[in-house]
Amino acid sequence: MRYAVIREGKALIMIPDPGQAIAPHGFEPAWLPVFYNPRMVFNRDVSVVALSIYVEKIAPHKPVRGVDALTGTGVRAVRYLLESSSELVMHANDIDPAAVAVAGRNIELNGLQERATLHRRDARSLLYELPRSEPILFVDIDPFGSPAPFAHAALRAAGHRGLAAFTATDLAVLGGAKRAAARRKYWATVVKAPEHREIGLRVLLGYAARVAASSDKSVRPLLAYYADHYYRVFLLVERGARKADKMLEENVGYAFYCPEKGLTGLEPKCGDPTRIGPLWTGPLMDVSFARDMLQAARGAFSYLQAGHRLLRLLSTLIEEASTCQRCIYYSLPSLASKARIGRLPKIIRVIDRLRSIGYPAARTHFDPMGVRSPAPPEEVIDALGAA
Ligand SMILES: C[S@@+](CC[C@H](N)C(=O)[O-])C[C@H]1O[C@@H](n2cnc3c(N)ncnc32)[C@H](O)[C@@H]1O
């Protein structure tokens, strides 16, 4: 295997030479002998900051023990140790011996042997068998495709007030383009609606909530977002059957799609809507957690490669959450086409118009042509026509 050494965040990372993975359509990370995707730097940057805020503000025990269960080159484990907190120790694991060898070299390269333990196991058996005497407070699941096969092991392993972070890249499944797979993987009925990006994230969260509940645990999203070709969620995991019941009652339910009106809501907005779910109907984030992340991103983490993008994402997420935590955004092209409004006005004018008649309204990170607002659809259609 040929190698290159790169810098990512504060880490030096040895990766397989990208020249070995040039497919007809360009660089293809899955072709590398050990997976490393430079497009996921943003995902890792966000994760480094989120874990740092978690350790600082929430972690009930110190030191915090974490598991990077699908570590690949070890880049996440190394970055968490170097950048998130000096109070952290990590298990790094991969099933592939080549990945474990590279991850071991990267742990050494960054002088982290004292704080990292390396494993070559199936992630699930490792998570089920880690000794209870040393509680795990952070579990990162960054798989190929769906995190569903690892969710039970991860949520069971995460201790009380622990943090579970999942990446999902199977957006077509979660967003309703592959209905049978959505039923199989996420136990949900999903049809493709105009707001499929938010629906998909809520389906993922709803699944995690139900899996957690099966171990008498509850989850609460501290941050959940869509970017590029993936979802990333950070869940605060808590023990307690009663809390789990309350979570299911208050935050897991259905969305309702009205094809003839071109819109989806958490309440039916037409006579005979198509039900989507079960999915997460509760808040997608904890605003104060995101504010702490924003402040850290402006300060201690201002060195991050994707720093500007992180500031933009966090600001948009905070604005969205402050506008409406229990609603689904409006896809303006879909609404306008059903309402036979020919020319779409500038989004900002629709937002201003809604605000001027007393409704909170904001852009959404899910869709550049979307608006989040608790306003009823008729008001949004009026605003579209008037703006
Ligand atoms: C998407 S890659 C991980 C990328 C890495 N987290 C990063 O940020 O660069 C997924 C990894 O999971 C490993 N893997 C797949 N199935 C596994 C399993 N059942 N248990 C442990 N590792 C597994 C693969 O070998 C691969 O290295």
The ligand as an SDF file (V2000), in Angstrom:
LIG
                    3D

 27 29  0  0  0  0  0  0  0  0999 V2000
  -17.2080    5.0090    6.4240 C   0  0  0  0  0  0  0  0  0  0  0  0
  -15.8520    4.0930    7.0010 S   0  0  0  0  0  0  0  0  0  0  0  0
  -15.3130    4.9450    8.4370 C   0  0  0  0  0  0  0  0  0  0  0  0
  -14.6910    6.2710    8.1480 C   0  0  0  0  0  0  0  0  0  0  0  0
  -14.0610    6.9580    9.3230 C   0  0  0  0  0  0  0  0  0  0  0  0
  -14.9250    6.9950   10.4780 N   0  0  0  0  0  0  0  0  0  0  0  0
  -13.6420    8.3590    8.9050 C   0  0  0  0  0  0  0  0  0  0  0  0
  -14.1780    9.3660    9.4410 O   0  0  0  0  0  0  0  0  0  0  0  0
  -12.7850    8.4630    8.0150 O   0  0  0  0  0  0  0  0  0  0  0  0
  -16.5900    2.6780    7.7000 C   0  0  0  0  0  0  0  0  0  0  0  0
  -15.6080    1.7010    8.3260 C   0  0  0  0  0  0  0  0  0  0  0  0
  -16.3610    0.6990    8.9970 O   0  0  0  0  0  0  0  0  0  0  0  0
  -15.6410   -0.5260    8.9280 C   0  0  0  0  0  0  0  0  0  0  0  0
  -16.6370   -1.5860    9.2020 N   0  0  0  0  0  0  0  0  0  0  0  0
  -17.6240   -2.0360    8.3880 C   0  0  0  0  0  0  0  0  0  0  0  0
  -18.3720   -2.9570    9.0390 N   0  0  0  0  0  0  0  0  0  0  0  0
  -17.8660   -3.0480   10.3000 C   0  0  0  0  0  0  0  0  0  0  0  0
  -18.2460   -3.7920   11.4500 C   0  0  0  0  0  0  0  0  0  0  0  0
  -19.2770   -4.6190   11.4320 N   0  0  0  0  0  0  0  0  0  0  0  0
  -17.5230   -3.6310   12.5880 N   0  0  0  0  0  0  0  0  0  0  0  0
  -16.4520   -2.7880   12.6170 C   0  0  0  0  0  0  0  0  0  0  0  0
  -16.0400   -2.0680   11.5370 N   0  0  0  0  0  0  0  0  0  0  0  0
  -16.7580   -2.1950   10.4020 C   0  0  0  0  0  0  0  0  0  0  0  0
  -15.0460   -0.5190    7.5430 C   0  0  0  0  0  0  0  0  0  0  0  0
  -13.9190   -1.3770    7.4910 O   0  0  0  0  0  0  0  0  0  0  0  0
  -14.6930    0.9650    7.3670 C   0  0  0  0  0  0  0  0  0  0  0  0
  -13.3590    1.2110    7.7180 O   0  0  0  0  0  0  0  0  0  0  0  0
  1  2  1  0
  2  3  1  0
  2 10  1  0
  3  4  1  0
  4  5  1  0
  5  6  1  0
  5  7  1  0
  7  8  2  0
  7  9  1  0
 10 11  1  0
 11 12  1  0
 11 26  1  0
 12 13  1  0
 13 14  1  0
 13 24  1  0
 14 15  1  0
 14 23  1  0
 15 16  2  0
 16 17  1  0
 17 18  1  0
 17 23  2  0
 18 19  1  0
 18 20  2  0
 20 21  1  0
 21 22  2  0
 22 23  1  0
 24 25  1  0
 24 26  1  0
 26 27  1  0
M  CHG  2   2   1   9  -1
M  END
$$$$
